Every structure is written in C-alpha cells, then in structure tokens.
Amino acid sequence: MTILFIGLTCFVALEHLGIMALEIWGKPEQQAKAFGMPRDFVDQKPAQAALANQGIYNGMLGIVLLGNLTLLTGNAQHIAVALLLLFIVVVALFGSLTVKRSIFWLQGCPALVTLLVLLSLAL
C-alpha cells in the first residue's frame, strides 16, 4: 500500500508540474483549450500574468509534494501530504463549480484517490 501511496503522490505532483508548464510556457491556443477560455482573452497580457501566477502555485504544489516524500517520514509525511491533497481537492472542486467541470476529474480526482489511499494506511 505504501508503494501505491508513493506512486499516486508522485503522479499528482507531476500532474501539477505539467499544469505549471502549460500555464507558464504553453502557447495561448493550448492554454485557451485546456482551461476553457476564449483565445482573445488568453492573448491579453493580464491573462498571461494571471496564468503564470497560477502556474507558480501549481508548480510549488508539485515540488512540495515531492519534497514531502523525500524529506519527511512517518506521521509527519502523512499529515503534510494529506493537507496538500485536501487543499488540491477543495481547489479543484471550487474550480469545477466556477470555471470548468473537468477540473475536478482531472485534478481533484487523482488527489482524492491518493488521499483515500493515504487514509487507509492510517487505519
């Protein structure tokens, strides 16, 4: 079960690093399609700045998740990862209600499954 937890956590972390890359360095047409935004909106400098800002958040989530796996052990690791996963689930739920429904399925669901696996380790 621990290997499954580590693998799923790495998947969630890498997913957020990929989202970061798309938000910061993606082409406007890719960003518009991925995030369900009009292309003319994404082409604007303020929208690009906002996407880059979101990208930093997603990248840091990925880095901190991976850092927790390598720097922490035991209960400290589980608590830190659980809090980050819960954060991702809540933010994905909010995003699915306010922006695009697929956000929950693409970001929230992997985090929720990982969180459930982690909680099953605690039992």
C-alpha positions in Angstrom: 0.0 0.0 0.0 2.9 2.3 0.7 4.2 1.9 -2.8 0.8 2.7 -4.2 0.7 5.8 -2.0 4.1 7.0 -3.2 3.3 6.3 -6.8 0.0 8.2 -6.7 1.5 11.1 -4.8 4.3 11.3 -7.5 1.6 11.2 -10.2 -0.3 14.1 -8.5 2.9 16.1 -8.1 4.0 15.5 -11.7 0.5 16.4 -12.9 0.8 19.8 -11.1 4.2 20.4 -12.6 2.8 19.7 -16.0 -0.1 22.1 -15.3 2.6 24.7 -14.3 4.4 24.2 -17.6 1.2 24.7 -19.5 0.2 27.8 -17.5 3.6 29.5 -17.7 5.1 28.3 -21.0 2.1 27.0 -23.0 1.0 28.6 -26.3 -2.1 30.7 -25.9 -4.1 28.3 -28.1 -3.1 25.4 -25.8 -4.0 27.4 -22.7 -7.3 28.5 -24.1 -8.3 25.0 -25.0 -7.1 23.4 -21.8 -8.6 26.0 -19.4 -11.8 26.7 -21.4 -11.1 30.3 -22.0 -11.6 32.4 -25.1 -8.4 32.8 -27.2 -8.7 36.6 -27.3 -8.8 36.6 -23.5 -5.7 34.4 -23.1 -3.8 36.6 -25.6 -4.0 39.6 -23.2 -1.0 40.4 -21.0 -3.0 40.4 -17.8 -4.4 37.0 -18.5 -0.9 35.7 -19.3 0.3 37.2 -16.0 -2.6 35.5 -14.1 -1.9 32.2 -15.7 1.8 32.4 -14.9 0.9 33.2 -11.3 -1.4 30.2 -11.1 1.5 28.2 -12.7 3.8 29.1 -9.8 1.2 27.8 -7.3 0.7 24.6 -9.2 4.5 24.1 -9.6 5.1 24.7 -5.9 2.4 22.2 -5.0 4.2 19.6 -7.1 7.6 20.4 -5.7 6.3 20.4 -2.1 4.5 17.1 -2.6 7.8 15.5 -3.9 9.8 17.3 -1.1 7.5 15.8 1.5 8.1 12.3 0.1 11.9 12.7 0.3 12.4 14.9 3.3 9.7 13.7 5.8 8.9 10.2 7.1 6.1 8.6 9.1 3.3 10.6 10.6 4.8 14.0 9.6 5.0 12.9 6.0 1.4 11.6 6.0 0.0 14.7 7.7 1.8 17.1 5.3 0.8 15.2 2.2 -2.8 14.8 3.4 -3.1 18.5 3.9 -1.8 19.3 0.5 -4.0 16.7 -1.1 -7.0 18.0 0.7 -6.1 21.5 -0.5 -6.0 20.2 -4.1 -9.4 18.5 -3.8 -11.0 21.7 -2.4 -9.5 23.9 -5.0 -10.4 21.5 -7.8 -14.0 21.3 -6.5 -14.2 25.1 -6.5 -12.6 25.3 -10.0 -15.1 22.8 -11.3 -18.0 24.8 -9.9 -16.7 28.2 -11.2 -14.7 27.5 -14.3 -14.8 24.1 -15.9 -16.3 20.9 -14.6 -13.5 18.7 -15.9 -11.1 20.4 -13.4 -12.4 18.2 -10.6 -12.0 15.0 -12.7 -8.5 15.9 -13.9 -7.0 17.4 -10.8 -9.3 16.7 -7.8 -10.0 13.0 -8.5 -6.3 11.8 -8.5 -5.7 13.8 -5.3 -8.9 12.4 -3.7 -7.9 8.8 -4.6 -4.4 9.4 -3.3 -5.9 10.9 -0.1 -8.1 7.9 0.4 -5.2 5.5 -0.1 -3.2 7.6 2.5 -6.1 7.4 5.0 -6.4 3.7 4.5 -2.7 3.4 5.6 -3.6 5.1 8.8 -6.2 2.5 9.7 
